């Protein structure tokens, strides 16, 4: 398994017979995340890519609420890909595509074009950057620069530091636990992520505070 993969299915309810996994965090955060991204997506058509879809629960929930958009889930972990496909089959949504196998680190290394439409309306990335080495953040920005449309947006959700400081003691403790597990992981700083994005022609347009000391970083094209 890749060094930056955190596998779902080891916590929460056991997998369903069809392979569907349940992430407890989904039940806590999907509504606040949708409340933030839905005003931008409302009334739009086109395609949305989710990178690091995990269990697949977020993309199913979002596709159900935005039927005029075509949603593309993706992940690198085989168990996650099976879960995403099982959730897709269970939901029966015509606007939800089969999951793609995407390695964000490969994007940073100049991977070939993805089998998704150009000029994406949005890319959504939930709880990925802190459980991955920095090259995954580089790959995310590479892919966003390559595939977002002229007015597209990148939404990145998770715990972040701000100007070198944690936003809560719990985040500092979480960061320490991540670094113990893998020194290449860790809670990223919004300043560093914004500077990286700027190298790829993306502007940090908004930092939105979210529940449980998380943030949503919203990027658009300069």
KOLDO-203641 format. One record per residue: residue number from 1; x, y, z of N, C-alpha, C, O in turn. Coordinates in nm, 3 decimals, m for minus. Example, Ala and Ser with C-alpha at 12.3 -4.5 7.8 and 13.67 -1.06 7.14 Angstrom:
> 1,1.319,m0.569,0.780,1.230,m0.450,0.780,1.320,m0.330,0.780,1.424,m0.332,0.846;
> 2,1.285,m0.225,0.708,1.367,m0.106,0.714,1.290,0.003,0.787,1.341,0.114,0.804;
This chain:
> 1,0.085,m0.119,0.000,0.000,0.000,0.000,0.089,0.124,0.000,0.192,0.127,0.067;
> 2,0.050,0.224,m0.074,0.129,0.346,m0.085,0.146,0.410,0.052,0.061,0.396,0.140;
> 3,0.259,0.480,0.069,0.294,0.534,0.200,0.198,0.644,0.245,0.195,0.676,0.364;
> 4,0.121,0.702,0.154,0.032,0.811,0.190,m0.114,0.768,0.192,m0.203,0.853,0.188;
> 5,m0.139,0.638,0.197,m0.277,0.589,0.201,m0.315,0.559,0.345,m0.247,0.484,0.414;
> 6,m0.424,0.619,0.389,m0.487,0.580,0.514,m0.612,0.501,0.478,m0.699,0.551,0.406;
> 7,m0.621,0.380,0.527,m0.726,0.290,0.484,m0.847,0.301,0.575,m0.835,0.289,0.697;
> 8,m0.963,0.324,0.514,m1.088,0.322,0.588,m1.134,0.177,0.605,m1.083,0.086,0.540;
> 9,m1.231,0.159,0.693,m1.285,0.027,0.714,m1.235,m0.039,0.841,m1.287,m0.143,0.881;
> 10,m1.134,0.021,0.905,m1.082,m0.034,1.030,m1.149,0.027,1.152,m1.128,m0.019,1.264;
> 11,m1.229,0.132,1.131,m1.306,0.193,1.238,m1.449,0.206,1.189,m1.476,0.195,1.069;
> 12,m1.540,0.230,1.282,m1.680,0.245,1.243,m1.744,0.109,1.220,m1.693,0.007,1.266;
> 13,m1.855,0.109,1.148,m1.929,m0.014,1.123,m1.849,m0.106,1.031,m1.773,m0.057,0.947;
> 14,m1.865,m0.237,1.045,m1.796,m0.329,0.953,m1.842,m0.306,0.810,m1.952,m0.255,0.788;
> 15,m1.760,m0.343,0.711,m1.800,m0.326,0.572,m1.929,m0.403,0.542,m1.953,m0.510,0.598;
> 16,m2.009,m0.347,0.454,m2.127,m0.418,0.407,m2.083,m0.534,0.317,m1.971,m0.533,0.266;
> 17,m2.170,m0.633,0.296,m2.131,m0.746,0.210,m2.088,m0.705,0.070,m2.007,m0.773,0.007;
> 18,m2.140,m0.593,0.021,m2.103,m0.548,m0.114,m1.975,m0.465,m0.115,m1.931,m0.421,m0.221;
> 19,m1.915,m0.445,0.001,m1.789,m0.372,0.008,m1.801,m0.227,0.052,m1.700,m0.158,0.064;
> 20,m1.924,m0.179,0.076,m1.939,m0.040,0.119,m1.877,m0.020,0.257,m1.905,m0.095,0.351;
> 21,m1.792,0.082,0.267,m1.731,0.120,0.393,m1.802,0.242,0.450,m1.863,0.320,0.377;
> 22,m1.792,0.257,0.581,m1.853,0.371,0.648,m1.746,0.446,0.725,m1.679,0.390,0.811;
> 23,m1.731,0.576,0.692,m1.636,0.662,0.764,m1.713,0.747,0.864,m1.796,0.828,0.823;
> 24,m1.689,0.732,0.994,m1.763,0.813,1.092,m1.754,0.962,1.065,m1.850,1.035,1.090;
> 25,m1.640,1.009,1.015,m1.625,1.153,0.990,m1.725,1.203,0.886,m1.767,1.319,0.890;
> 26,m1.763,1.117,0.792,m1.860,1.158,0.690,m1.988,1.210,0.754,m2.042,1.312,0.711;
> 27,m2.036,1.141,0.854,m2.163,1.178,0.917,m2.153,1.311,0.991,m2.253,1.379,1.013;
> 28,m2.030,1.348,1.031,m2.011,1.474,1.101,m1.989,1.592,1.008,m2.027,1.704,1.039;
> 29,m1.926,1.566,0.893,m1.879,1.682,0.815,m1.942,1.701,0.678,m1.920,1.805,0.615;
> 30,m2.019,1.605,0.629,m2.067,1.620,0.491,m2.164,1.737,0.477,m2.162,1.806,0.375;
> 31,m2.248,1.761,0.577,m2.344,1.872,0.566,m2.273,2.008,0.569,m2.303,2.092,0.484;
> 32,m2.180,2.034,0.663,m2.108,2.162,0.659,m2.027,2.182,0.531,m2.020,2.293,0.478;
> 33,m1.966,2.074,0.480,m1.890,2.088,0.356,m1.982,2.124,0.241,m1.952,2.212,0.162;
> 34,m2.095,2.056,0.233,m2.189,2.086,0.125,m2.243,2.229,0.137,m2.261,2.297,0.036;
> 35,m2.268,2.273,0.258,m2.318,2.409,0.277,m2.220,2.512,0.225,m2.261,2.619,0.181;
> 36,m2.090,2.481,0.228,m1.991,2.577,0.180,m1.972,2.570,0.029,m1.961,2.674,m0.036;
> 37,m1.970,2.450,m0.028,m1.942,2.440,m0.171,m2.067,2.457,m0.258,m2.055,2.492,m0.375;
> 38,m2.185,2.434,m0.202,m2.306,2.436,m0.284,m2.340,2.573,m0.343,m2.391,2.577,m0.454;
> 39,m2.315,2.687,m0.275,m2.345,2.814,m0.340,m2.268,2.835,m0.470,m2.320,2.895,m0.564;
> 40,m2.144,2.787,m0.475,m2.068,2.799,m0.599,m2.122,2.706,m0.707,m2.126,2.743,m0.824;
> 41,m2.164,2.586,m0.668,m2.210,2.487,m0.766,m2.354,2.508,m0.809,m2.394,2.459,m0.915;
> 42,m2.432,2.578,m0.731,m2.574,2.595,m0.759,m2.595,2.659,m0.896,m2.539,2.764,m0.926;
> 43,m2.674,2.594,m0.979,m2.706,2.646,m1.111,m2.603,2.616,m1.217,m2.622,2.653,m1.333;
> 44,m2.493,2.551,m1.181,m2.389,2.521,m1.278,m2.407,2.379,m1.334,m2.467,2.293,m1.271;
> 45,m2.353,2.360,m1.452,m2.345,2.227,m1.511,m2.197,2.195,m1.530,m2.111,2.273,m1.492;
> 46,m2.169,2.080,m1.589,m2.030,2.042,m1.611,m1.990,1.924,m1.524,m2.073,1.840,m1.489;
> 47,m1.862,1.919,m1.489,m1.806,1.802,m1.424,m1.727,1.843,m1.299,m1.658,1.945,m1.298;
> 48,m1.740,1.760,m1.195,m1.667,1.781,m1.069,m1.588,1.655,m1.038,m1.642,1.545,m1.040;
> 49,m1.460,1.672,m1.008,m1.372,1.561,m0.970,m1.347,1.566,m0.821,m1.310,1.671,m0.767;
> 50,m1.367,1.453,m0.752,m1.323,1.442,m0.613,m1.199,1.354,m0.610,m1.200,1.242,m0.661;
> 51,m1.092,1.405,m0.551,m0.969,1.328,m0.536,m0.960,1.278,m0.393,m0.992,1.350,m0.298;
> 52,m0.916,1.153,m0.378,m0.911,1.093,m0.245,m1.049,1.071,m0.189,m1.079,1.115,m0.078;
> 53,m1.135,1.002,m0.264,m1.276,0.988,m0.226,m1.298,0.896,m0.107,m1.407,0.897,m0.049;
> 54,m1.198,0.816,m0.069,m1.212,0.733,0.050,m1.324,0.631,0.037,m1.323,0.549,m0.055;
> 55,m1.420,0.637,0.126,m1.529,0.541,0.123,m1.624,0.565,0.006,m1.693,0.472,m0.037;
> 56,m1.630,0.687,m0.045,m1.724,0.722,m0.150,m1.851,0.787,m0.101,m1.937,0.823,m0.181;
> 57,m1.865,0.803,0.028,m1.990,0.856,0.083,m2.010,1.004,0.050,m2.122,1.046,0.021;
> 58,m1.902,1.082,0.053,m1.918,1.225,0.022,m1.964,1.246,m0.121,m2.059,1.321,m0.145;
> 59,m1.898,1.180,m0.215,m1.932,1.206,m0.355,m2.074,1.160,m0.387,m2.141,1.222,m0.470;
> 60,m2.120,1.054,m0.324,m2.258,1.010,m0.344,m2.355,1.115,m0.290,m2.452,1.150,m0.356;
> 61,m2.328,1.164,m0.170,m2.416,1.265,m0.111,m2.420,1.391,m0.196,m2.527,1.449,m0.216;
> 62,m2.305,1.434,m0.245,m2.300,1.557,m0.324,m2.365,1.537,m0.460,m2.436,1.626,m0.509;
> 63,m2.342,1.423,m0.523,m2.403,1.396,m0.654,m2.555,1.392,m0.643,m2.626,1.433,m0.734;
> 64,m2.603,1.341,m0.531,m2.749,1.336,m0.511,m2.808,1.477,m0.501,m2.920,1.501,m0.546;
> 65,m2.732,1.569,m0.442,m2.783,1.704,m0.421,m2.756,1.798,m0.538,m2.810,1.909,m0.543;
> 66,m2.673,1.755,m0.632,m2.641,1.838,m0.749,m2.654,1.754,m0.875,m2.554,1.719,m0.937;
> 67,m2.778,1.721,m0.914,m2.798,1.629,m1.027,m2.759,1.685,m1.163,m2.746,1.609,m1.259;
> 68,m2.741,1.816,m1.174,m2.704,1.876,m1.302,m2.553,1.871,m1.327,m2.507,1.906,m1.435;
> 69,m2.478,1.828,m1.228,m2.334,1.812,m1.242,m2.298,1.664,m1.252,m2.363,1.579,m1.190;
> 70,m2.196,1.633,m1.329,m2.144,1.497,m1.338,m2.027,1.485,m1.241,m1.933,1.564,m1.247;
> 71,m2.033,1.387,m1.153,m1.935,1.373,m1.045,m1.843,1.255,m1.074,m1.889,1.146,m1.111;
> 72,m1.713,1.278,m1.056,m1.610,1.178,m1.081,m1.534,1.149,m0.951,m1.454,1.232,m0.909;
> 73,m1.557,1.036,m0.886,m1.479,1.000,m0.768,m1.346,0.938,m0.808,m1.329,0.892,m0.920;
> 74,m1.252,0.938,m0.714,m1.122,0.876,m0.741,m1.054,0.840,m0.610,m1.084,0.896,m0.504;
> 75,m0.960,0.746,m0.619,m0.877,0.709,m0.505,m0.763,0.624,m0.560,m0.756,0.598,m0.680;
> 76,m0.675,0.581,m0.471,m0.564,0.493,m0.511,m0.573,0.357,m0.443,m0.514,0.260,m0.491;
> 77,m0.646,0.349,m0.333,m0.653,0.227,m0.253,m0.760,0.133,m0.309,m0.871,0.177,m0.337;
> 78,m0.726,0.005,m0.326,m0.819,m0.091,m0.387,m0.947,m0.107,m0.306,m1.056,m0.114,m0.362;
> 79,m0.933,m0.114,m0.173,m1.052,m0.130,m0.089,m1.142,m0.008,m0.101,m1.265,m0.021,m0.103;
> 80,m1.082,0.110,m0.108,m1.162,0.231,m0.125,m1.233,0.232,m0.260,m1.350,0.268,m0.269;
> 81,m1.162,0.193,m0.364,m1.223,0.191,m0.498,m1.341,0.096,m0.502,m1.443,0.126,m0.565;
> 82,m1.330,m0.018,m0.435,m1.444,m0.111,m0.428,m1.560,m0.049,m0.352,m1.676,m0.065,m0.390;
> 83,m1.529,0.020,m0.243,m1.634,0.084,m0.164,m1.703,0.193,m0.244,m1.826,0.204,m0.242;
> 84,m1.624,0.274,m0.315,m1.684,0.382,m0.396,m1.778,0.324,m0.499,m1.890,0.372,m0.517;
> 85,m1.733,0.218,m0.568,m1.818,0.157,m0.670,m1.943,0.096,m0.608,m2.052,0.102,m0.667;
> 86,m1.928,0.036,m0.489,m2.045,m0.022,m0.422,m2.145,0.086,m0.382,m2.266,0.067,m0.398;
> 87,m2.096,0.198,m0.329,m2.186,0.309,m0.295,m2.252,0.366,m0.420,m2.369,0.403,m0.417;
> 88,m2.175,0.372,m0.530,m2.233,0.422,m0.656,m2.345,0.331,m0.704,m2.451,0.379,m0.745;
> 89,m2.322,0.200,m0.699,m2.426,0.105,m0.741,m2.546,0.112,m0.649,m2.661,0.104,m0.694;
> 90,m2.520,0.127,m0.520,m2.629,0.134,m0.422,m2.714,0.259,m0.443,m2.836,0.254,m0.428;
> 91,m2.650,0.371,m0.478,m2.722,0.497,m0.495,m2.797,0.503,m0.627,m2.904,0.563,m0.634;
> 92,m2.743,0.440,m0.731,m2.811,0.439,m0.860,m2.825,0.576,m0.924,m2.926,0.604,m0.988;
> 93,m2.725,0.662,m0.907,m2.731,0.799,m0.959,m2.671,0.803,m1.100,m2.560,0.756,m1.123;
> 94,m2.746,0.861,m1.194,m2.699,0.864,m1.333,m2.587,0.963,m1.352,m2.515,0.955,m1.452;
> 95,m2.569,1.058,m1.260,m2.466,1.160,m1.274,m2.340,1.128,m1.196,m2.257,1.217,m1.174;
> 96,m2.323,1.002,m1.154,m2.205,0.961,m1.078,m2.128,0.857,m1.158,m2.179,0.748,m1.184;
> 97,m2.006,0.890,m1.195,m1.924,0.804,m1.279,m1.851,0.698,m1.196,m1.836,0.716,m1.075;
> 98,m1.807,0.590,m1.258,m1.725,0.491,m1.186,m1.597,0.555,m1.133,m1.547,0.651,m1.191;
> 99,m1.544,0.502,m1.024,m1.424,0.563,m0.965,m1.301,0.546,m1.053,m1.281,0.443,m1.117;
> 100,m1.219,0.650,m1.055,m1.090,0.648,m1.123,m0.980,0.617,m1.024,m0.987,0.656,m0.907;
> 101,m0.878,0.548,m1.070,m0.759,0.527,m0.988,m0.663,0.644,m1.014,m0.605,0.654,m1.122;
> 102,m0.649,0.731,m0.917,m0.564,0.849,m0.931,m0.463,0.852,m0.817,m0.498,0.846,m0.699;
> 103,m0.337,0.861,m0.854,m0.227,0.879,m0.760,m0.183,1.024,m0.772,m0.117,1.060,m0.870;
> 104,m0.216,1.107,m0.674,m0.181,1.248,m0.681,m0.030,1.269,m0.689,0.015,1.366,m0.750;
> 105,0.047,1.182,m0.628,0.192,1.196,m0.636,0.240,1.181,m0.780,0.337,1.244,m0.820;
> 106,0.172,1.097,m0.858,0.209,1.080,m0.998,0.181,1.206,m1.078,0.253,1.236,m1.173;
> 107,0.075,1.279,m1.041,0.050,1.407,m1.107,0.170,1.500,m1.091,0.209,1.569,m1.185;
> 108,0.228,1.499,m0.973,0.343,1.587,m0.949,0.463,1.546,m1.032,0.552,1.627,m1.058;
> 109,0.466,1.420,m1.075,0.579,1.370,m1.153,0.551,1.375,m1.303,0.623,1.313,m1.381;
> 110,0.448,1.449,m1.344,0.420,1.466,m1.486,0.339,1.353,m1.545,0.363,1.315,m1.660;
> 111,0.245,1.299,m1.471,0.160,1.192,m1.522,0.082,1.241,m1.644,0.061,1.361,m1.662;
> 112,0.039,1.147,m1.726,m0.036,1.180,m1.845,m0.172,1.236,m1.809,m0.216,1.230,m1.694;
> 113,m0.239,1.291,m1.909,m0.370,1.350,m1.888,m0.467,1.245,m1.833,m0.459,1.127,m1.869;
> 114,m0.556,1.289,m1.748,m0.656,1.200,m1.691,m0.771,1.177,m1.787,m0.796,1.257,m1.877;
> 115,m0.841,1.066,m1.767,m0.958,1.035,m1.848,m1.081,1.105,m1.791,m1.184,1.042,m1.768;
> 116,m1.068,1.234,m1.769,m1.181,1.316,m1.726,m1.189,1.435,m1.820,m1.090,1.470,m1.884;
> 117,m1.306,1.498,m1.829,m1.318,1.612,m1.920,m1.227,1.727,m1.879,m1.199,1.746,m1.760;
> 118,m1.181,1.802,m1.978,m1.110,1.925,m1.947,m1.210,2.029,m1.897,m1.331,2.009,m1.904;
> 119,m1.158,2.139,m1.846,m1.240,2.250,m1.798,m1.340,2.205,m1.691,m1.459,2.231,m1.701;
> 120,m1.288,2.136,m1.589,m1.372,2.093,m1.479,m1.433,2.214,m1.408,m1.370,2.318,m1.394;
> 121,m1.557,2.197,m1.364,m1.623,2.302,m1.286,m1.558,2.316,m1.149,m1.542,2.427,m1.099;
> 122,m1.520,2.204,m1.089,m1.460,2.208,m0.956,m1.382,2.080,m0.930,m1.407,1.976,m0.992;
> 123,m1.288,2.089,m0.838,m1.219,1.974,m0.781,m1.237,1.983,m0.630,m1.219,2.089,m0.571;
> 124,m1.271,1.871,m0.568,m1.295,1.865,m0.423,m1.195,1.767,m0.363,m1.178,1.656,m0.412;
> 125,m1.130,1.809,m0.255,m1.030,1.726,m0.187,m1.056,1.735,m0.037,m1.040,1.841,0.023;
> 126,m1.097,1.625,0.023,m1.140,1.623,0.163,m1.046,1.533,0.244,m1.032,1.415,0.215;
> 127,m0.983,1.591,0.345,m0.901,1.515,0.441,m0.795,1.429,0.372,m0.791,1.307,0.391;
> 128,m0.712,1.493,0.292,m0.605,1.423,0.221,m0.467,1.477,0.257,m0.377,1.398,0.286;
> 129,m0.448,1.608,0.254,m0.313,1.664,0.257,m0.236,1.634,0.384,m0.113,1.625,0.380;
> 130,m0.303,1.617,0.496,m0.231,1.593,0.621,m0.189,1.447,0.637,m0.106,1.417,0.722;
> 131,m0.243,1.357,0.558,m0.205,1.216,0.564,m0.134,1.176,0.435,m0.155,1.067,0.381;
> 132,m0.050,1.267,0.387,0.023,1.244,0.263,0.150,1.327,0.265,0.154,1.431,0.332;
> 133,0.253,1.284,0.194,0.373,1.367,0.182,0.344,1.490,0.097,0.242,1.498,0.029;
> 134,0.434,1.585,0.102,0.413,1.714,0.036,0.397,1.699,m0.116,0.330,1.782,m0.178;
> 135,0.456,1.597,m0.175,0.444,1.582,m0.320,0.298,1.556,m0.361,0.262,1.580,m0.477;
> 136,0.216,1.507,m0.270,0.075,1.490,m0.301,0.007,1.626,m0.313,m0.077,1.645,m0.401;
> 137,0.043,1.721,m0.226,m0.007,1.857,m0.242,0.040,1.916,m0.375,m0.035,1.986,m0.443;
> 138,0.165,1.888,m0.411,0.216,1.936,m0.540,0.137,1.875,m0.655,0.106,1.943,m0.753;
> 139,0.105,1.746,m0.643,0.026,1.681,m0.747,m0.114,1.736,m0.756,m0.169,1.750,m0.866;
> 140,m0.174,1.768,m0.642,m0.308,1.826,m0.642,m0.309,1.958,m0.719,m0.398,1.982,m0.800;
> 141,m0.212,2.043,m0.692,m0.208,2.172,m0.761,m0.174,2.156,m0.909,m0.225,2.229,m0.993;
> 142,m0.088,2.060,m0.940,m0.059,2.031,m1.081,m0.185,1.991,m1.155,m0.213,2.042,m1.263;
> 143,m0.262,1.900,m1.096,m0.385,1.855,m1.160,m0.490,1.963,m1.169,m0.561,1.973,m1.268;
> 144,m0.500,2.046,m1.065,m0.597,2.154,m1.068,m0.563,2.254,m1.178,m0.652,2.300,m1.250;
> 145,m0.435,2.288,m1.190,m0.395,2.382,m1.295,m0.422,2.324,m1.433,m0.454,2.397,m1.527;
> 146,m0.408,2.193,m1.446,m0.424,2.127,m1.575,m0.571,2.111,m1.613,m0.605,2.125,m1.731;
> 147,m0.657,2.082,m1.518,m0.792,2.035,m1.550,m0.905,2.130,m1.512,m1.016,2.113,m1.561;
> 148,m0.881,2.228,m1.427,m0.988,2.321,m1.393,m1.019,2.413,m1.511,m0.929,2.455,m1.584;
> 149,m1.147,2.444,m1.528,m1.187,2.540,m1.629,m1.149,2.681,m1.588,m1.104,2.702,m1.475;
> 150,m1.168,2.780,m1.678,m1.128,2.918,m1.650,m1.191,2.976,m1.524,m1.130,3.059,m1.457;
> 151,m1.312,2.933,m1.492,m1.380,2.983,m1.372,m1.398,2.873,m1.268,m1.481,2.884,m1.178;
> 152,m1.319,2.767,m1.281,m1.331,2.655,m1.187,m1.270,2.686,m1.052,m1.193,2.781,m1.036;
> 153,m1.307,2.606,m0.956,m1.255,2.623,m0.820,m1.208,2.491,m0.763,m1.260,2.384,m0.795;
> 154,m1.108,2.502,m0.677,m1.055,2.389,m0.601,m1.091,2.409,m0.455,m1.060,2.513,m0.397;
> 155,m1.157,2.309,m0.396,m1.197,2.312,m0.255,m1.113,2.208,m0.179,m1.118,2.089,m0.211;
> 156,m1.039,2.253,m0.079,m0.953,2.164,m0.002,m0.992,2.175,0.145,m0.983,2.281,0.205;
> 157,m1.036,2.063,0.201,m1.089,2.060,0.339,m0.997,1.978,0.428,m0.942,1.876,0.386;
> 158,m0.982,2.024,0.551,m0.907,1.946,0.649,m0.853,2.035,0.759,m0.886,2.153,0.765;
> 159,m0.770,1.979,0.847,m0.703,2.060,0.950,m0.583,2.132,0.889,m0.511,2.074,0.808;
> 160,m0.563,2.257,0.928,m0.450,2.336,0.877,m0.396,2.424,0.988,m0.470,2.464,1.079;
> 161,m0.266,2.455,0.980,m0.207,2.560,1.061,m0.226,2.692,0.989,m0.250,2.696,0.868;
> 162,m0.216,2.803,1.065,m0.224,2.936,1.006,m0.105,3.018,1.055,m0.089,3.041,1.175;
> 163,m0.021,3.060,0.960,0.097,3.142,0.992,0.186,3.076,1.096,0.239,3.142,1.186;
> 164,0.201,2.945,1.084,0.292,2.872,1.171,0.234,2.827,1.303,0.306,2.770,1.385;
> 165,0.105,2.853,1.326,0.044,2.817,1.455,m0.078,2.728,1.432,m0.154,2.747,1.337;
> 166,m0.094,2.632,1.520,m0.214,2.549,1.517,m0.335,2.630,1.562,m0.323,2.721,1.643;
> 167,m0.449,2.596,1.509,m0.571,2.668,1.542,m0.637,2.617,1.670,m0.730,2.680,1.720;
> 168,m0.590,2.506,1.723,m0.647,2.451,1.846,m0.548,2.351,1.905,m0.473,2.289,1.830;
> 169,m0.546,2.334,2.038,m0.458,2.234,2.098,m0.481,2.093,2.043,m0.387,2.015,2.030;
> 170,m0.606,2.061,2.012,m0.634,1.928,1.959,m0.568,1.906,1.824,m0.525,1.795,1.793;
> 171,m0.558,2.012,1.743,m0.489,1.999,1.615,m0.339,1.979,1.634,m0.276,1.904,1.560;
> 172,m0.283,2.047,1.735,m0.140,2.029,1.764,m0.112,1.885,1.806,m0.014,1.825,1.762;
> 173,m0.200,1.829,1.890,m0.183,1.690,1.932,m0.200,1.595,1.815,m0.128,1.496,1.802;
> 174,m0.297,1.625,1.728,m0.319,1.543,1.609,m0.198,1.547,1.517,m0.156,1.444,1.464;
> 175,m0.141,1.665,1.499,m0.022,1.681,1.415,0.092,1.597,1.470,0.161,1.529,1.394;
> 176,0.113,1.601,1.600,0.221,1.523,1.661,0.200,1.374,1.639,0.296,1.300,1.615;
> 177,0.075,1.329,1.648,0.047,1.187,1.627,0.071,1.147,1.482,0.120,1.037,1.455;
> 178,0.038,1.235,1.389,0.064,1.206,1.248,0.213,1.193,1.221,0.256,1.102,1.151;
> 179,0.292,1.286,1.276,0.436,1.284,1.253,0.502,1.162,1.315,0.601,1.111,1.263;
> 180,0.447,1.114,1.427,0.500,0.991,1.485,0.472,0.872,1.394,0.555,0.781,1.381;
> 181,0.356,0.873,1.331,0.320,0.762,1.243,0.400,0.764,1.113,0.441,0.660,1.063;
> 182,0.420,0.885,1.060,0.495,0.900,0.935,0.552,1.041,0.930,0.475,1.137,0.922;
> 183,0.684,1.057,0.935,0.743,1.191,0.936,0.710,1.274,0.813,0.727,1.396,0.815;
> 184,0.664,1.211,0.705,0.627,1.285,0.583,0.486,1.340,0.590,0.446,1.419,0.504;
> 185,0.411,1.300,0.691,0.274,1.350,0.707,0.276,1.476,0.794,0.383,1.523,0.833;
> 186,0.159,1.529,0.823,0.149,1.641,0.915,0.048,1.744,0.869,0.016,1.755,0.751;
> 187,m0.002,1.820,0.965,m0.096,1.928,0.936,m0.023,2.039,0.861,0.078,2.090,0.910;
> 188,m0.072,2.075,0.744,m0.005,2.174,0.660,m0.045,2.315,0.701,m0.148,2.337,0.764;
> 189,0.041,2.410,0.663,0.015,2.551,0.691,m0.052,2.615,0.571,m0.011,2.593,0.457;
> 190,m0.155,2.694,0.595,m0.226,2.759,0.485,m0.132,2.846,0.401,m0.150,2.857,0.280;
> 191,m0.034,2.909,0.466,0.060,2.993,0.392,0.140,2.912,0.292,0.162,2.955,0.179;
> 192,0.185,2.793,0.332,0.262,2.707,0.243,0.176,2.655,0.128,0.220,2.650,0.014;
> 193,0.053,2.617,0.159,m0.036,2.565,0.055,m0.070,2.675,m0.044,m0.076,2.651,m0.165;
> 194,m0.093,2.796,0.006,m0.125,2.909,m0.083,m0.007,2.942,m0.173,m0.025,2.971,m0.291;
> 195,0.115,2.938,m0.117,0.233,2.966,m0.198,0.253,2.861,m0.305,0.290,2.893,m0.418;
> 196,0.228,2.736,m0.270,0.237,2.629,m0.369,0.134,2.649,m0.480,0.167,2.638,m0.598;
> 197,0.012,2.680,m0.442,m0.093,2.701,m0.541,m0.058,2.815,m0.636,m0.084,2.807,m0.756;
> 198,0.000,2.921,m0.583,0.035,3.037,m0.665,0.135,3.001,m0.774,0.134,3.060,m0.881;
> 199,0.221,2.904,m0.746,0.317,2.859,m0.848,0.245,2.800,m0.969,0.301,2.797,m1.079;
> 200,0.124,2.754,m0.948,0.047,2.691,m1.055,m0.066,2.781,m1.106,m0.158,2.733,m1.172;
> 201,m0.059,2.909,m1.074,m0.159,3.002,m1.124,m0.292,2.995,m1.053,m0.395,3.029,m1.110;
> 202,m0.290,2.951,m0.928,m0.412,2.940,m0.847,m0.403,3.036,m0.728,m0.297,3.048,m0.666;
> 203,m0.512,3.102,m0.698,m0.517,3.202,m0.592,m0.603,3.152,m0.477,m0.712,3.099,m0.498;
> 204,m0.553,3.168,m0.356,m0.633,3.136,m0.238,m0.738,3.245,m0.221,m0.707,3.356,m0.176;
> 205,m0.861,3.214,m0.259,m0.968,3.314,m0.259,m1.039,3.324,m0.125,m1.096,3.428,m0.093;
> 206,m1.038,3.216,m0.047,m1.114,3.216,0.079,m1.058,3.111,0.173,m1.017,3.003,0.129;
> 207,m1.056,3.142,0.300,m1.032,3.045,0.407,m1.156,3.047,0.495,m1.184,3.147,0.561;
> 208,m1.228,2.938,0.496,m1.353,2.931,0.572,m1.334,2.840,0.693,m1.284,2.728,0.681;
> 209,m1.373,2.888,0.809,m1.367,2.805,0.930,m1.480,2.703,0.926,m1.594,2.734,0.892;
> 210,m1.445,2.580,0.962,m1.539,2.468,0.960,m1.546,2.405,1.099,m1.461,2.434,1.184;
> 211,m1.645,2.320,1.124,m1.654,2.256,1.256,m1.531,2.172,1.289,m1.456,2.132,1.201;
> 212,m1.512,2.147,1.417,m1.406,2.061,1.470,m1.267,2.112,1.432,m1.177,2.032,1.407;
> 213,m1.251,2.245,1.428,m1.121,2.309,1.403,m1.062,2.275,1.267,m0.940,2.272,1.251;
> 214,m1.148,2.249,1.170,m1.105,2.229,1.032,m1.124,2.358,0.954,m1.192,2.450,1.000;
> 215,m1.064,2.364,0.836,m1.077,2.477,0.746,m1.111,2.427,0.606,m1.083,2.313,0.571;
> 216,m1.173,2.516,0.527,m1.188,2.493,0.385,m1.109,2.599,0.311,m1.134,2.718,0.327;
> 217,m1.013,2.557,0.230,m0.936,2.648,0.146,m0.998,2.645,0.007,m1.016,2.538,m0.053;
> 218,m1.030,2.763,m0.044,m1.095,2.774,m0.175,m1.000,2.847,m0.269,m0.958,2.959,m0.241;
> 219,m0.966,2.781,m0.380,m0.873,2.837,m0.477,m0.944,2.861,m0.610,m1.029,2.782,m0.652;
> 220,m0.908,2.971,m0.676,m0.953,2.993,m0.813,m0.834,3.035,m0.897,m0.722,3.049,m0.845;
> 221,m0.857,3.056,m1.026,m0.748,3.093,m1.116,m0.717,3.241,m1.102,m0.807,3.324,m1.085;
> 222,m0.591,3.273,m1.109,m0.548,3.413,m1.101,m0.595,3.488,m1.226,m0.569,3.607,m1.239;
